[in-house]
Amino acid sequence: MQLHELINHIGNKYNVSNEYKSGMEILLRDLDDKNMTTAVGIFVKAALSGESAAQYVLSRLLSQGAGAEKYQDKVLEYLKKAADGGILEAQYDYAIAHIFGGHNI
């Protein structure tokens, strides 16, 4: 599943905040560097507030190199929070990450 499809899928499947929807709209519009940076900031804010769907999408964005350098070491942390929060896709990805040592997220 492509990143934009995943973001849209998660947004439609789970009850998400307006912040998530705002980040989703930015990313679906255009995945250039400026929009990616803006969207990552929005997802960070939503993730820090405890939104599991945002934590999952943020982990996926960060695993692909998006966002500030200071968040790159948080990929597995956000993925685990999303998995603990009931995001099925995050649970799967977190299990795969453990099987392969965190390299196949």
Buried (B, 14 or more C-beta within 10 A) or exposed (E): EEBEEBBBEBBEEBEBBEBBEBBBBBBBEEEEEEBBEBBBBBBBBBBEEEBBBBBBBBBBBBBEEBBEEEBEEBBBBBBBBBBEBEBEBBBEBBEEBEEEEBEEB
